Amino acid sequence: MRLPNIGSQYIWAFAGAAKNYLDGAKTYKVTLPPNIPAAKFWSLTLYDNQTRSMLHTPQLFPRAGSQSYPTPAAAANPDGSTTVYSAPAKRTVEEVAARLRVGSVNVVPTFPRGTVSAKSLTHAHGNESKTTTRTWLMTVTNFKG
């Protein structure tokens, strides 16, 4: 059922652009095009495929999004798109951000070992019709920074 502007729309990614399953031991770059179709807020959250729960990481809530709570809001690029990086972390989000040379508000840490896979979920609250008609799509690519 398509109900634009009502409820939430969930957009899942289980594999990257190369069609390989997402892996918590690898580094990914997720590009959200400009004008994210969320009237209220959006969030990109990482989940563990084995437990179906949010990843247990150094970041209490493994997410980046438009809200400033519970973590700072993600920063948009000059062109209006938003780039979020996902990478294994041993200690802190800042450690990953420094390694990738990006701002920490756009980093979501994952498990540092390769046995745990991760999946991403972008949800738009107060979704607009672009999410139900698939005219707005995110891309997930391997990142070598």
DOVEX-285449 format. One record per residue: residue number from 1; chain; x, y, z of N, C-alpha, C in turn. Coordinates in steps of 0.02 Angstrom, whole numbers, always signed. Each point is the difference from the previous one (the first is absolute). Layout:
N
NUZA    nr   kette       nu       nv       nw      cau      cav      caw       cu       cv       cw
NUZA   NUM       A        X        Y        Z        X        Y        Z        X        Y        Z
...
***
This chain:
145
NUZA    nr   kette       nu       nv       nw      cau      cav      caw       cu       cv       cw
NUZA     1       A      +42      -58       +0      -42      +58       +0      +45      +62       +0
NUZA     2       A      -16      +48      -40      +39      +61       -4      -40      +58      +30
NUZA     3       A      +25      +26      +55      -32      +55      +34      +50      +57       +9
NUZA     4       A      +10      +40      -51      +49      +54       +8      -20      +49      +54
NUZA     5       A      +51      +27      +34       -8      +50      +53      -32      -28      +64
NUZA     6       A       -6      -66       +4      -29      -32      +59      +49      -55      +22
NUZA     7       A      +15       -3      +64      +41      -53      +26      +73       +4      -21
NUZA     8       A      +30      -59       -7      +72       -5      -15      +10      -44      -60
NUZA     9       A      +54      +13      -36      +20      -42      -56      +70      -27      +16
NUZA    10       A       +9      -65       -5      +64      -31      +16      +34      -24      -64
NUZA    11       A      +62      +20       -9      +38      -18      -59      +60      -40      +24
NUZA    12       A       +3      -63      -18      +52      -45      +24      +55       -8      -52
NUZA    13       A      +60      -11      +22      +56      -17      -44      +36      -60      +31
NUZA    14       A       +0      -55      -34      +35      -60      +24      +66      -10      -37
NUZA    15       A       +6      +32      -58      +60       -7      -42      +20      +68      -26
NUZA    16       A      +64       +7      -17      +25      +62      -28       -9       +2      -76
NUZA    17       A      +28      +52      -31       -6       +8      -72      +30      -58      -38
NUZA    18       A      +51      -33      +29      +32      -58      -33      -39      -64      +11
NUZA    19       A      -59       +3      +31      -44      -57      +13      +26      -49      +52
NUZA    20       A      +49      +21      +40      +24      -42      +55      -36      +19      +64
NUZA    21       A      -14      -50      +42      -33      +14      +63      +42      +48      +42
NUZA    22       A      -33      +45      +36      +36      +47      +43      +34      -39      +56
NUZA    23       A      +61      +21      +16      +42      -35      +49      +25      +50      +50
NUZA    24       A      -10      -12      +64      +20      +46      +53      +75      +12       +4
NUZA    25       A      +41      -42      -32      +72       +8       +2      +25      +45      -56
NUZA    26       A      -44      +21      -44      +20      +42      -57      -25      +72      +10
NUZA    27       A      +29      +44      -39      -19      +71       +2      -45      +16      -59
NUZA    28       A      -56      +34      +14      -47      +18      -52      -14      +74       +0
NUZA    29       A      -18      +25      -58      -21      +69       -9      -72       -3      -25
NUZA    30       A      -45      +29      +38      -71       +2      -18      -17      +71      -21
NUZA    31       A      -24       +7      -61      -17      +67      -24      -76       +6       -4
NUZA    32       A      -26      +48      +37      -71      +16       -1       -9      +62      -43
NUZA    33       A      -36       -5      -56       -8      +57      -45      -31      +60      +35
NUZA    34       A       +5      +60      -31      -31      +59      +30      -76       -9      +10
NUZA    35       A      -27      +42      +42      -72       +1      +12      -26      -68      +24
NUZA    36       A      +29      -24      +54      -22      -63      +29      -75       +5      +15
NUZA    37       A      -39      -46      -27      -73       +6       +4      -29      -19      +68
NUZA    38       A      +13      +40      +50      -25      -12      +67      -26      +66      +28
NUZA    39       A      -64       +5      +10      -30      +62      +25      +21      +13      +72
NUZA    40       A       +8      -52      +40      +16       +9      +71      +74      -11      +14
NUZA    41       A      +26      -59      -14      +72      -14       +9      +18      -64      -37
NUZA    42       A      +65      -10      -10      +25      -61      -29      +57      -27      +42
NUZA    43       A      +13      -65       -6      +54      -31      +38      +27      -58      -40
NUZA    44       A      +66       -6       -2      +33      -59      -28      +29      -38      +60
NUZA    45       A      -26      -59      +12      +18      -39      +58      +28      -67      -22
NUZA    46       A      +52      -25      +33      +30      -64      -17      -26      -54      +48
NUZA    47       A      -16      -57      -30      -25      -57      +38      +44      -61      -13
NUZA    48       A       -1      -46      +47      +36      -63       -6      -47      -51      -32
NUZA    49       A      +22      -31      -53      -41      -51      -34      -14      -61      +43
NUZA    50       A      +46      -16      +46       -8      -59      +41      -50      +10      +56
NUZA    51       A       +1      +58      +32      -44      +11      +58      -62      +41      -18
NUZA    52       A       +1      +32      -58      -55      +44      -22       -7      +60      +47
NUZA    53       A      +54      +17      +34       +1      +56      +46      +51      +52      -24
NUZA    54       A       -4      +60      +30      +51      +50      -16      +68      -28      +20
NUZA    55       A      +50      +20      -39      +68      -23      +15      +22      +26      +68
NUZA    56       A      +36      -42      +36      +30      +20      +64      +69      +28      -17
NUZA    57       A       +7      +65       +1      +61      +34      -21      +21      +52      +51
NUZA    58       A      +58      +31      -10      +20      +54      +46      -49      +59       +0
NUZA    59       A      -39       +7      -54      -51      +53       -3      -64      -30      +29
NUZA    60       A      -28      +30      +50      -59      -28      +34      -56      -17      -49
NUZA    61       A      -14      +46      -46      -51      -11      -51      +36       +1      -68
NUZA    62       A       +6      -58      -33      +37       -3      -63      -40      +30      -58
NUZA    63       A       -2      +66       -2      -42      +34      -49      +30      +68      -18
NUZA    64       A      -23      +25      -56      +11      +69      -21      -67      +24      -26
NUZA    65       A      -17      +62      +11      -66      +22      -22       -8      +75       +5
NUZA    66       A      -62      +21      -11      -15      +72       -1      -13      +28      +69
NUZA    67       A      -12      -41      +49      -13      +24      +68      +64       +9      +39
NUZA    68       A       +0      +47      +46      +60      +12      +40       -1      -41      +65
NUZA    69       A      -49      -44       +9       -2      -43      +58      -17      -70      -24
NUZA    70       A      +31      -52      +21      +46       -7      +55      +73      +12      -19
NUZA    71       A      +14       +9      -63      +68      +17      -22       -5      +64      -41
NUZA    72       A      +54      +37      -10       -4      +61      -41      -26      -15      -70
NUZA    73       A      -35      +48      -29      -28       -8      -67      +56       -6      -52
NUZA    74       A      -12      -40      -51      +49       -7      -55       +4      +65      -38
NUZA    75       A      +60      +15      -26      +11      +61      -39       -9      -15      -74
NUZA    76       A      -36      +44      -34      -10       -7      -72      +60      +26      -38
NUZA    77       A      +11      -26      -60      +52      +24      -45      -23      +66      -32
NUZA    78       A      +46      +38      -31      -20      +63      -32      -54       -8      -53
NUZA    79       A       -3      -59      -34      -51      -10      -52      -67      -23      +29
NUZA    80       A       -5       -6      +66      -63      -21      +31       -4      -74      +15
NUZA    81       A      +43      -40      -30       +1      -71      +16      +31      -10      +69
NUZA    82       A       -8      -60      +27      +31      -16      +64      +39      -65       -8
NUZA    83       A      +62       +1      +21      +43      -59       -4      +12      -26      +70
NUZA    84       A      -15      -64      +10      +10      -32      +65      +50      -57      -11
NUZA    85       A      +49       -5      +44      +50      -52       -4      -11      -51      +55
NUZA    86       A      +10      -63      -17       -6      -55      +48      +65      -38       -1
NUZA    87       A      +31       -8      +58      +66      -32       +3       +9      -33      +67
NUZA    88       A      +42      -53       +3      +13      -33      +64      +36      +47      +48
NUZA    89       A      -19       -4      +64      +30      +42      +52      +20      -43      +59
NUZA    90       A      +58      +14      +26      +23      -36      +60      -19      +37      +63
NUZA    91       A       +1      +68       -4      -13      +39      +61      -54      +53       -9
NUZA    92       A      +11      +48      -45      -46      +57       -3      -18      +18      -72
NUZA    93       A      -54      +38       -5      -21      +27      -65      +54      +48      -26
NUZA    94       A      +29      +38      +44      +52      +48      -19      +60      -35      -31
NUZA    95       A      +17      -60      +25      +55      -39      -29      -14      -16      -73
NUZA    96       A      -62      -21      -15      -19      -17      -69       +1      +63      -42
NUZA    97       A      -28      +55      +25       -3      +62      -38      +71      +25      -17
NUZA    98       A      +45       -4      +47      +69      +21      -12      +33      -44      -53
NUZA    99       A      -12      -65       +3      +29      -46      -49      -26      +14      -70
NUZA   100       A      -65      +16       -6      -31      +13      -65       +8      +73      -22
NUZA   101       A      +21      +43      +47       +6      +72      -12      -67      +31      -18
NUZA   102       A      -50      -15      +40      -68      +28       -8      -25      +22      +69
NUZA   103       A      -55      +38       +0      -29      +22      +63      -34      -57      +37
NUZA   104       A       +6       -1      +66      -27      -55      +40      -76       -4       -2
NUZA   105       A      -35      +54      -14      -74       -3       -1      -25      -41      -60
NUZA   106       A      +43      -14      -49      -21      -39      -58      +32      -69       +0
NUZA   107       A      +18      -25      +59      +30      -66       +6      -42      -44      +45
NUZA   108       A      -12      -62      -22      -34      -50      +41      +48      -60       +5
NUZA   109       A      +24      -16      +60      +48      -55       +7      -34      -68       -5
NUZA   110       A      +41      -50      -19      -24      -69       -3      +47      -44      +40
NUZA   111       A      -11      -66       -1      +44      -46      +35      +67       -3      -37
NUZA   112       A      +56       -5      +37      +65       -4      -33      +18      -69      -26
NUZA   113       A      -40      -50      +11      +16      -67      -25      -48      -18      -58
NUZA   114       A      +24      -39      -45      -36      -14      -62      -55      -51       +4
NUZA   115       A      -12      -31      +58      -49      -53       +5      -71      +27       +8
NUZA   116       A       -7      +64      +12      -67      +29      +11      -18      +43      -59
NUZA   117       A      -56      -14      -30      -21      +42      -56      -47      +54      +25
NUZA   118       A       -2      +54      -37      -42      +56      +19      -47      +16      -57
NUZA   119       A      -57      +27      +17      -45      +25      -51      -20      +70      +18
NUZA   120       A      -15      +39      -48      -20      +69      +15      -73       +9      -13
NUZA   121       A      -27      +47      +33      -71      +16       -6       -6      +76       +1
NUZA   122       A      -31      +26      -49      -15      +71       +2      -75       +4       +8
NUZA   123       A      -23      +37      +50      -71       +8       +5      -18      +74       +0
NUZA   124       A      -53      +14      -35      -24      +68       -7      -66       +5      +37
NUZA   125       A       -3      +43      +49      -61       +9      +39      -38      +60      -29
NUZA   126       A      -64      -11      -13      -39      +50      -36      +22       -2      -73
NUZA   127       A       +5      -63      -25      +29      -10      -67      -38      +37      -54
NUZA   128       A      +38      +18      -51      -29      +32      -58       -5      -52      -56
NUZA   129       A      -36      +15      -53      -14      -50      -52      +63      -25      -34
NUZA   130       A      +57      +35       +2      +60      -23      -33      +24      -67      +28
NUZA   131       A      -14      -15      +63      +22      -64      +28      -47      -56      -21
NUZA   132       A      -62      +13      -11      -46      -53      -21       +1      -12      -75
NUZA   133       A      +23      +47      -39       +4       -9      -73      +70      -17      -24
NUZA   134       A      +48       -6      +46      +69      -18      -15      +35      +51      -45
NUZA   135       A      -19      +62       +5      +35      +52      -39      +57      +31      +39
NUZA   136       A       +8      -21      +63      +55      +22      +42      +35      -62      +26
NUZA   137       A      +64      -10      -18      +36      -60      +19      +68      +17      +28
NUZA   138       A      +21      -35      +53      +67       +9      +28      +47      -49      -35
NUZA   139       A      +66      +15       +3      +50      -47      -27      +48      -18      +55
NUZA   140       A      +21      -63       +0      +48      -26      +49      +60      -27      -38
NUZA   141       A      +59      +27      +12      +60      -23      -35      +56      -14      +50
NUZA   142       A      +45      -45      -19      +60      -12      +41      +41      +64       -2
NUZA   143       A      +32      +16      +56      +38      +61       +4      +71      -17      +20
NUZA   144       A      +46      +27      -37      +71       -9      +17      +28      +69      +12
NUZA   145       A       +0      +21      +64      +22      +68      +17      +70       +4      +25
***
